[in-house]
């Protein structure tokens, strides 16, 4: 995991590793299967084609793996909103996946990286400002002013760079508090929605009972009217019978 302030060279390090930037010194060694490397840039972009083809990206369509990717990235709710599902054609002017809230970020970390990619035995180099994920890193690279200032495990930073570790700890606690605050806000919103639904249900139930009562009154009135009409007709018939 690579961390550091904005503009310290994190993205440049990745681009140099990919051979997309001229190296001043040093060498980069790749395994024989270079085609297995994937790079997700900080600025997202899309192909002008369907959602499905943006996900498979030229690879053969394997239904089980495709569904696993959809679930790991929590894309199904977004796909359900599109007019033709994953067959909807999108492009750089139509990006429904650009905004990630804190819950979705956590879902992607847990399901996409720690589970999906790790089970597939993938090596992941993650550049992030979300320091709460440092606890999951096998190796951490800390950068500043275009240079690597220290690297190692989180335990190494805790033992050998106490000042930097304490800064990270403060930021991690702040991010955790933001997460808890947002979670509480969403819980309150869910509670308000449930209360509103109960209130609406109560009003609907009361209205239904009122309608049933009114319907019963009308039915009773019609029944009484019918009986009165029948009694009047019967009496009239008996009188005419007596006269005859």
C-alpha positions in Angstrom: 0.0 0.0 0.0 1.4 3.4 -1.0 0.5 6.5 1.1 1.6 10.1 1.2 0.4 13.7 0.8 -1.1 15.0 -2.4 1.6 15.5 -5.1 4.3 13.5 -3.3 4.7 11.1 -6.3 2.5 8.1 -5.6 1.0 8.0 -9.0 4.3 8.6 -10.6 5.8 5.6 -8.8 3.0 3.4 -10.3 3.4 4.8 -13.8 7.2 4.3 -13.6 6.6 0.7 -12.5 4.3 0.2 -15.5 6.9 1.7 -17.9 4.7 4.7 -18.6 7.2 7.2 -17.2 10.9 7.7 -17.9 13.1 6.3 -15.1 16.1 8.3 -13.9 17.6 5.2 -12.4 16.8 1.7 -11.2 15.1 -1.3 -12.9 11.7 -2.9 -13.0 11.3 -6.6 -13.2 8.0 -8.3 -14.3 7.0 -11.9 -14.4 6.6 -13.5 -17.8 2.9 -13.0 -17.9 2.8 -9.2 -18.3 -0.7 -9.3 -19.8 -2.1 -10.2 -16.3 -1.4 -6.7 -15.0 -4.3 -4.3 -14.5 -4.1 -0.6 -13.6 -7.0 1.4 -12.2 -6.2 5.1 -12.5 -7.2 7.7 -10.1 -9.3 9.4 -12.7 -11.9 6.9 -14.1 -12.7 6.5 -17.7 -15.1 4.3 -19.7 -15.2 2.8 -23.2 -18.0 3.9 -25.4 -19.7 0.6 -25.3 -22.0 -1.5 -23.0 -21.5 -1.9 -19.2 -20.7 -5.6 -19.7 -17.9 -4.9 -22.2 -16.5 -2.2 -19.9 -16.3 -4.9 -17.2 -14.9 -7.8 -19.3 -12.6 -5.4 -21.2 -11.9 -7.7 -24.1 -11.6 -10.9 -22.0 -13.9 -13.9 -22.6 -17.2 -13.7 -20.9 -17.4 -16.1 -18.0 -20.8 -15.9 -16.3 -19.7 -17.0 -12.8 -16.7 -14.7 -12.7 -18.7 -11.8 -14.2 -21.3 -12.2 -11.4 -18.6 -12.4 -8.8 -17.1 -9.1 -10.0 -20.5 -7.4 -10.0 -21.0 -8.5 -6.4 -17.5 -7.6 -5.2 -17.8 -4.1 -6.7 -21.5 -3.7 -5.5 -22.5 -2.7 -9.0 -25.8 -4.4 -9.2 -27.9 -1.5 -7.6 -26.4 0.8 -10.3 -27.0 -1.6 -13.1 -30.6 -2.0 -12.0 -31.1 1.7 -12.5 -29.9 1.6 -16.1 -32.6 1.3 -18.9 -31.1 -1.8 -20.4 -29.2 -3.2 -17.5 -25.6 -4.2 -18.2 -26.4 -3.9 -21.9 -26.8 -0.2 -21.7 -24.3 1.7 -23.8 -22.2 4.2 -21.7 -19.2 6.3 -22.2 -17.2 9.2 -20.6 -20.3 11.4 -20.7 -22.4 8.8 -18.8 -20.5 7.6 -15.7 -22.9 6.2 -13.0 -20.0 4.7 -11.0 -17.8 7.7 -10.3 -19.0 8.6 -6.8 -18.0 6.2 -4.0 -19.4 6.9 -0.5 -17.6 5.5 2.6 -19.8 2.4 2.8 -19.2 1.5 -0.8 -15.4 2.1 -0.4 -15.4 -0.3 2.6 -17.4 -2.9 0.6 -14.9 -2.7 -2.3 -12.0 -3.1 0.1 -13.5 -6.1 1.9 -15.2 -7.9 -1.0 -13.1 -6.7 -4.0 -9.6 -6.6 -2.7 -9.3 -8.6 0.5 -11.6 -11.4 -0.7 -11.9 -11.5 -4.5 -8.4 -10.5 -5.5 -6.6 -12.2 -2.6 -8.4 -15.5 -3.2 -7.3 -15.2 -6.8 -3.7 -14.8 -5.5 -3.3 -11.3 -7.0 -0.7 -8.8 -6.0 -2.3 -5.4 -5.3 -0.5 -2.1 -5.2 -3.0 0.3 -3.7 -2.6 4.1 -3.6 -5.0 5.6 -1.1 -5.6 8.4 1.5 -7.9 6.1 3.5 -5.5 5.2 6.2 -7.9 3.0 8.1 -7.0 0.3 5.5 -3.3 0.3 6.4 -4.1 -2.5 8.9 -4.7 -4.8 5.9 -1.5 -4.0 4.1 1.3 -6.6 3.9 3.8 -3.8 3.0 3.6 -0.1 3.2 5.5 2.5 1.2 5.4 6.1 2.6 6.3 8.9 0.2 7.0 12.6 0.6 8.3 15.2 -2.0 8.7 12.7 -4.7 10.8 10.2 -2.6 10.2 7.1 -0.5 10.9 8.1 3.1 10.2 4.7 4.6 8.8 1.3 3.8 7.9 -1.8 5.8 5.0 -3.3 7.8 2.7 -1.2 10.0 4.5 -2.7 12.9 7.8 -1.4 11.5 6.4 2.1 11.3 5.0 1.8 14.9 8.5 0.8 16.2 10.8 2.9 14.1 8.9 6.1 13.1 6.7 6.9 16.0 5.9 10.4 14.9 4.6 9.4 11.5 2.7 6.4 13.0 1.0 8.7 15.5 -0.1 11.1 12.7 -1.6 8.1 10.9 -3.3 7.0 14.0 -4.9 10.4 14.5 -6.1 10.4 10.9 -7.4 6.8 11.2 -9.4 7.7 14.3 -10.8 10.8 12.5 -11.9 8.7 9.5 -13.4 6.0 11.8 -15.4 8.8 13.6 -16.6 10.1 10.2 -17.7 6.5 9.3 -19.6 6.1 12.6 -21.2 9.5 12.2 -22.4 8.7 8.6 -23.6 5.3 9.8 -25.6 6.9 12.6 -27.0 9.4 10.1 -28.1 6.6 7.8 -29.5 4.6 10.7 -31.6 7.6 11.7 -32.7 8.1 8.1 -33.8 4.4 7.9 -35.6 4.8 11.3 -37.4 7.9 10.0 -38.4 6.0 6.8 -39.7 3.1 8.8 -41.7 5.5 11.1 -43.1 7.2 8.0 -44.1 3.9 6.5 -45.8 2.9 9.7 -47.7 6.2 9.8 -48.7 5.8 6.2 -49.7 2.2 6.8 -51.8 3.3 9.8 -53.5 6.0 7.8 -54.1 3.6 4.9 -55.5 1.0 7.3 -57.7 3.5 9.0 -59.0 4.8 5.7 -59.6 1.2 4.6 -61.6 0.5 7.8 -63.5 3.7 7.3 -64.3 2.7 3.7 -65.4 -0.7 4.9 -67.6 0.9 7.6 -69.1 3.2 5.1 -69.6 0.3 2.7 -71.3 -1.7 5.5 -73.6 1.3 6.3 -74.5 1.6 2.6 -75.1 -2.1 2.3 -77.2 -2.1 5.4 -79.2 0.9 4.1 -79.7 -0.8 0.8 -80.8 -4.0 2.5 -83.3 -2.1 4.7 -84.6 -0.2 1.7 -85.0 -3.5 -0.2 -86.8 -5.1 2.7 -89.1 -2.0 3.0 -89.8 -2.1 -0.7 -90.5 -5.8 -0.6 -92.8 -5.4 2.5 -94.6 -2.5 0.7 -95.0 -4.6 -2.4 -96.2 -7.6 -0.4 -98.7 -5.5 1.6 -100.0 -4.0 -1.6 -100.3 -7.4 -3.2 -102.2 -8.8 -0.2 -104.6 -5.8 -0.2 -105.4 -6.2 -3.9 -105.9 -9.9 -3.3 -108.4 -9.1 -0.5 -110.4 -6.7 -2.7 -110.6 -9.3 -5.4 
